[in-house]
């Protein structure tokens, strides 16, 4: 595992791969907005994903503006996204169960007062 990958939050890693798979033509600015992080954070994340081989960068061949990039998931990136999806769902279900338990506890205390 590379140093860059260790510092990418697994949820961010999953969400970035998920968004890029759906919309490979997103700009870094659009991706930053959708992920809720800074443009610099997206740039760091994309560089790390390229370095570890989860995405590759291409250009729209017919677009006269060659600065428009496509961020394409590699086969390795697709496999990693599948693994990250399972972990993401597990973490979110655990968060949901803990939140549900906390809400039930607060509702019970509110009824008793």
C-alpha positions as CSV (number, residue, x, y, z in Angstrom):
1,X,0.0,0.0,0.0
2,X,1.4,3.4,-1.0
3,X,1.8,6.3,1.4
4,X,-0.7,8.3,-0.7
5,X,-3.4,5.6,-0.3
6,X,-2.9,5.4,3.4
7,X,-3.8,9.1,3.8
8,X,-7.0,9.0,1.6
9,X,-10.1,8.6,3.8
10,X,-11.8,5.3,2.7
11,X,-15.2,7.0,2.4
12,X,-13.7,9.8,0.2
13,X,-11.8,7.2,-1.9
14,X,-15.1,5.3,-2.4
15,X,-17.1,8.5,-3.2
16,X,-14.5,9.8,-5.6
17,X,-14.4,6.5,-7.5
18,X,-18.2,6.3,-7.5
19,X,-18.6,9.8,-8.9
20,X,-15.9,9.4,-11.5
21,X,-17.4,6.1,-12.7
22,X,-20.7,7.8,-13.2
23,X,-19.4,11.1,-14.6
24,X,-15.8,10.7,-15.9
25,X,-15.9,14.2,-17.4
26,X,-16.3,16.0,-14.1
27,X,-13.9,18.9,-13.7
28,X,-11.8,19.0,-10.5
29,X,-13.9,22.0,-9.4
30,X,-17.2,20.0,-9.9
31,X,-15.7,17.0,-8.1
32,X,-14.6,19.2,-5.2
33,X,-18.1,20.6,-4.9
34,X,-19.8,17.2,-5.0
35,X,-17.4,15.7,-2.5
36,X,-17.5,18.8,-0.2
37,X,-13.8,19.2,-0.1
38,X,-11.3,21.9,-1.4
39,X,-10.0,22.0,-4.9
40,X,-6.5,21.2,-3.5
41,X,-7.9,18.2,-1.7
42,X,-9.4,16.9,-4.9
43,X,-6.1,17.5,-6.8
44,X,-4.3,15.5,-4.1
45,X,-6.8,12.7,-4.1
46,X,-6.8,12.4,-8.0
47,X,-3.0,12.3,-8.0
48,X,-3.0,9.6,-5.4
49,X,-5.6,7.6,-7.3
50,X,-3.6,7.9,-10.5
51,X,-0.4,6.9,-8.7
52,X,-1.9,3.7,-7.3
53,X,-3.5,2.9,-10.6
54,X,-7.2,3.3,-9.8
55,X,-7.9,5.9,-12.4
56,X,-6.2,7.0,-15.6
57,X,-6.5,10.4,-17.3
58,X,-7.6,10.9,-20.9
59,X,-8.9,13.7,-23.0
60,X,-12.0,14.1,-25.0
61,X,-10.5,13.4,-28.4
62,X,-13.0,15.5,-30.4
63,X,-13.1,18.4,-28.0
64,X,-11.1,21.4,-29.3
65,X,-10.4,22.3,-25.6
66,X,-7.7,19.7,-24.8
67,X,-7.7,20.8,-21.2
68,X,-10.9,18.9,-20.7
69,X,-10.0,15.6,-19.0
70,X,-11.7,12.3,-18.5
71,X,-11.0,10.4,-15.3
72,X,-11.5,6.8,-16.1
73,X,-11.5,3.9,-13.6
74,X,-9.0,1.2,-14.4
75,X,-9.8,-2.5,-13.9
76,X,-7.9,-2.2,-10.7
77,X,-10.0,0.8,-9.7
78,X,-13.2,-1.0,-10.5
79,X,-12.1,-3.9,-8.3
80,X,-11.1,-1.5,-5.5
81,X,-14.4,0.3,-5.7
82,X,-16.2,-3.0,-5.2
83,X,-14.2,-3.6,-2.0
84,X,-14.7,0.0,-0.8
85,X,-18.4,-0.3,-1.4
86,X,-18.7,-3.2,1.0
87,X,-16.7,-1.3,3.7
88,X,-18.6,1.9,3.1
89,X,-22.0,0.1,3.5
90,X,-20.8,-1.7,6.6
91,X,-19.6,1.6,8.2
92,X,-22.8,3.4,7.3
93,X,-25.0,0.6,8.7
94,X,-23.0,0.7,12.0
95,X,-23.4,4.5,12.1
96,X,-27.1,4.1,11.4
97,X,-27.6,1.5,14.2
98,X,-25.7,3.7,16.7
99,X,-27.7,6.8,15.8
100,X,-31.0,4.8,15.9
101,X,-30.1,3.5,19.4
102,X,-29.2,7.1,20.5
103,X,-32.4,8.5,19.2
104,X,-34.4,5.7,20.9
105,X,-32.6,6.4,24.2
106,X,-33.3,10.2,24.0
107,X,-37.0,9.6,23.1
108,X,-37.3,7.3,26.1
109,X,-35.8,9.9,28.4
110,X,-38.1,12.5,26.9
111,X,-41.2,10.4,27.6
112,X,-40.0,9.8,31.2
113,X,-39.7,13.5,31.9
